[in-house]
Amino acid sequence: MSHILGMSGSLRQGSFNTALLHFAARSVPEGARMEIARIDDLPLYNDDVRLTGYPPPAQRLREQIAAADVVLIVTPEYNYSIPGVLKNAIDWASRPPNQPFEGKPIGIMGASTGMLGSARAQYHLRQCFVFLNAPVMSRPEIMVAHARERFDEQGNLTDVSTQQHVVKFLRALVEFSARMKRADSTEP
């Protein structure tokens, strides 16, 4: 069973990205399951605090990442980049000892009301994971543009084409994770 840890980079109650994550959680392929991580209770990153011990929400997130086979991040784009709350979560999780992103397969998708569907945020997020030595799945990509047209008032993803792309993405993500696991097991 493939264990996916999903994380939304938005705290907004009516977030299209959180709605996209919940659709993904209901659509995982057979043999996979998704757990959704909280990031809304993390304090702002402060290395002085970390040096005295990880706060419980940060420790919980680190343990969730370590236990997962693959991490799926669904992010909006704020000011051409990653939302601060998401960067804060990555900063808490990625500190020593035993930073849990090391070698962890990552999938990224996102939604926005604009034409680019969070493309710039996804690009910046990929840069973070290069440094953390976490391989990011290259294809397929999910960049949901014009999100207001693809979700209903209750936050349900109603666009059939987008639904199909997400299902395809999730199958590819589980396969990507399995390939990474096989590659790790064959290294000398």
MIDRENNU-961022 format. One record per residue (C-alpha): x, y, z; residue in one letter; residue number from 1. Coordinates in steps of 0.5 Angstrom, whole numbers, plus 500, padded with zeros to 3 digits. Layout:
BEGIN
+-----+-----+-----+------+-----+
|   X |   Y |   Z | code | pos |
+-----+-----+-----+------+-----+
|   X |   Y |   Z |    A | NUM |
...
+-----+-----+-----+------+-----+
***
This chain:
BEGIN
+-----+-----+-----+------+-----+
|   X |   Y |   Z | code | pos |
+-----+-----+-----+------+-----+
| 500 | 500 | 500 |    M |   1 |
| 503 | 507 | 498 |    S |   2 |
| 502 | 512 | 503 |    H |   3 |
| 501 | 519 | 500 |    I |   4 |
| 502 | 525 | 505 |    L |   5 |
| 498 | 531 | 502 |    G |   6 |
| 499 | 538 | 504 |    M |   7 |
| 495 | 544 | 502 |    S |   8 |
| 499 | 551 | 502 |    G |   9 |
| 493 | 555 | 503 |    S |  10 |
| 490 | 556 | 510 |    L |  11 |
| 483 | 560 | 506 |    R |  12 |
| 477 | 556 | 508 |    Q |  13 |
| 474 | 556 | 501 |    G |  14 |
| 481 | 555 | 498 |    S |  15 |
| 481 | 552 | 491 |    F |  16 |
| 488 | 548 | 493 |    N |  17 |
| 485 | 545 | 499 |    T |  18 |
| 479 | 543 | 495 |    A |  19 |
| 484 | 540 | 490 |    L |  20 |
| 487 | 536 | 495 |    L |  21 |
| 481 | 533 | 498 |    H |  22 |
| 479 | 531 | 491 |    F |  23 |
| 486 | 528 | 490 |    A |  24 |
| 485 | 524 | 497 |    A |  25 |
| 478 | 521 | 494 |    R |  26 |
| 481 | 519 | 488 |    S |  27 |
| 488 | 516 | 490 |    V |  28 |
| 489 | 509 | 486 |    P |  29 |
| 487 | 502 | 489 |    E |  30 |
| 493 | 500 | 493 |    G |  31 |
| 494 | 507 | 496 |    A |  32 |
| 492 | 512 | 501 |    R |  33 |
| 493 | 519 | 503 |    M |  34 |
| 493 | 522 | 509 |    E |  35 |
| 493 | 530 | 510 |    I |  36 |
| 498 | 534 | 514 |    A |  37 |
| 496 | 540 | 518 |    R |  38 |
| 500 | 546 | 517 |    I |  39 |
| 496 | 552 | 520 |    D |  40 |
| 498 | 551 | 527 |    D |  41 |
| 506 | 551 | 526 |    L |  42 |
| 509 | 557 | 529 |    P |  43 |
| 513 | 562 | 525 |    L |  44 |
| 520 | 558 | 524 |    Y |  45 |
| 525 | 561 | 529 |    N |  46 |
| 532 | 557 | 530 |    D |  47 |
| 532 | 559 | 537 |    D |  48 |
| 526 | 555 | 538 |    V |  49 |
| 528 | 549 | 534 |    R |  50 |
| 535 | 549 | 538 |    L |  51 |
| 531 | 548 | 545 |    T |  52 |
| 526 | 542 | 541 |    G |  53 |
| 521 | 542 | 536 |    Y |  54 |
| 515 | 545 | 538 |    P |  55 |
| 509 | 539 | 537 |    P |  56 |
| 506 | 541 | 531 |    P |  57 |
| 513 | 541 | 527 |    A |  58 |
| 515 | 535 | 530 |    Q |  59 |
| 508 | 532 | 528 |    R |  60 |
| 509 | 534 | 521 |    L |  61 |
| 517 | 531 | 521 |    R |  62 |
| 514 | 525 | 523 |    E |  63 |
| 508 | 525 | 518 |    Q |  64 |
| 513 | 526 | 512 |    I |  65 |
| 518 | 521 | 515 |    A |  66 |
| 513 | 516 | 515 |    A |  67 |
| 510 | 517 | 508 |    A |  68 |
| 512 | 514 | 501 |    D |  69 |
| 511 | 520 | 498 |    V |  70 |
| 509 | 528 | 499 |    V |  71 |
| 504 | 531 | 495 |    L |  72 |
| 504 | 539 | 495 |    I |  73 |
| 498 | 543 | 493 |    V |  74 |
| 500 | 550 | 492 |    T |  75 |
| 497 | 557 | 490 |    P |  76 |
| 501 | 562 | 488 |    E |  77 |
| 502 | 568 | 492 |    Y |  78 |
| 506 | 574 | 489 |    N |  79 |
| 509 | 570 | 484 |    Y |  80 |
| 512 | 565 | 489 |    S |  81 |
| 510 | 560 | 494 |    I |  82 |
| 505 | 562 | 500 |    P |  83 |
| 509 | 564 | 507 |    G |  84 |
| 505 | 558 | 510 |    V |  85 |
| 508 | 553 | 506 |    L |  86 |
| 515 | 555 | 506 |    K |  87 |
| 514 | 556 | 514 |    N |  88 |
| 512 | 548 | 514 |    A |  89 |
| 518 | 546 | 509 |    I |  90 |
| 523 | 550 | 514 |    D |  91 |
| 520 | 547 | 520 |    W |  92 |
| 521 | 540 | 517 |    A |  93 |
| 527 | 541 | 513 |    S |  94 |
| 532 | 542 | 519 |    R |  95 |
| 537 | 537 | 522 |    P |  96 |
| 537 | 532 | 525 |    P |  97 |
| 535 | 527 | 520 |    N |  98 |
| 531 | 532 | 515 |    Q |  99 |
| 525 | 528 | 513 |    P | 100 |
| 525 | 530 | 505 |    F | 101 |
| 532 | 527 | 504 |    E | 102 |
| 530 | 522 | 498 |    G | 103 |
| 523 | 523 | 499 |    K | 104 |
| 519 | 523 | 492 |    P | 105 |
| 515 | 529 | 491 |    I | 106 |
| 509 | 531 | 487 |    G | 107 |
| 507 | 538 | 486 |    I | 108 |
| 500 | 541 | 483 |    M | 109 |
| 496 | 547 | 484 |    G | 110 |
| 490 | 552 | 482 |    A | 111 |
| 489 | 559 | 481 |    S | 112 |
| 484 | 564 | 479 |    T | 113 |
| 489 | 566 | 473 |    G | 114 |
| 492 | 564 | 467 |    M | 115 |
| 498 | 560 | 469 |    L | 116 |
| 495 | 556 | 475 |    G | 117 |
| 500 | 557 | 480 |    S | 118 |
| 506 | 555 | 475 |    A | 119 |
| 511 | 560 | 478 |    R | 120 |
| 510 | 558 | 485 |    A | 121 |
| 511 | 551 | 483 |    Q | 122 |
| 517 | 553 | 480 |    Y | 123 |
| 520 | 556 | 486 |    H | 124 |
| 518 | 550 | 490 |    L | 125 |
| 522 | 545 | 486 |    R | 126 |
| 528 | 549 | 487 |    Q | 127 |
| 527 | 548 | 495 |    C | 128 |
| 527 | 541 | 494 |    F | 129 |
| 533 | 541 | 489 |    V | 130 |
| 537 | 543 | 496 |    F | 131 |
| 533 | 538 | 500 |    L | 132 |
| 535 | 532 | 495 |    N | 133 |
| 528 | 530 | 494 |    A | 134 |
| 526 | 528 | 487 |    P | 135 |
| 520 | 532 | 484 |    V | 136 |
| 516 | 528 | 479 |    M | 137 |
| 517 | 532 | 473 |    S | 138 |
| 510 | 529 | 469 |    R | 139 |
| 505 | 530 | 468 |    P | 140 |
| 504 | 537 | 471 |    E | 141 |
| 497 | 539 | 474 |    I | 142 |
| 496 | 547 | 474 |    M | 143 |
| 489 | 549 | 474 |    V | 144 |
| 488 | 555 | 471 |    A | 145 |
| 481 | 559 | 472 |    H | 146 |
| 480 | 555 | 478 |    A | 147 |
| 473 | 559 | 479 |    R | 148 |
| 470 | 556 | 473 |    E | 149 |
| 473 | 549 | 475 |    R | 150 |
| 470 | 548 | 482 |    F | 151 |
| 463 | 549 | 484 |    D | 152 |
| 460 | 554 | 490 |    E | 153 |
| 461 | 548 | 495 |    Q | 154 |
| 469 | 547 | 493 |    G | 155 |
| 468 | 541 | 489 |    N | 156 |
| 472 | 540 | 483 |    L | 157 |
| 467 | 539 | 477 |    T | 158 |
| 471 | 540 | 471 |    D | 159 |
| 471 | 533 | 468 |    V | 160 |
| 478 | 534 | 464 |    S | 161 |
| 481 | 536 | 470 |    T | 162 |
| 479 | 531 | 474 |    Q | 163 |
| 481 | 526 | 469 |    Q | 164 |
| 488 | 529 | 469 |    H | 165 |
| 488 | 529 | 477 |    V | 166 |
| 487 | 521 | 477 |    V | 167 |
| 492 | 520 | 472 |    K | 168 |
| 497 | 525 | 476 |    F | 169 |
| 496 | 520 | 482 |    L | 170 |
| 497 | 514 | 478 |    R | 171 |
| 504 | 517 | 476 |    A | 172 |
| 506 | 519 | 483 |    L | 173 |
| 505 | 512 | 486 |    V | 174 |
| 509 | 509 | 480 |    E | 175 |
| 514 | 515 | 481 |    F | 176 |
| 515 | 513 | 488 |    S | 177 |
| 515 | 506 | 487 |    A | 178 |
| 521 | 507 | 482 |    R | 179 |
| 525 | 511 | 487 |    M | 180 |
| 524 | 506 | 492 |    K | 181 |
| 526 | 501 | 488 |    R | 182 |
| 532 | 505 | 486 |    A | 183 |
| 534 | 506 | 493 |    D | 184 |
| 534 | 499 | 494 |    S | 185 |
| 539 | 497 | 489 |    T | 186 |
| 544 | 502 | 491 |    E | 187 |
| 550 | 499 | 493 |    P | 188 |
+-----+-----+-----+------+-----+
***
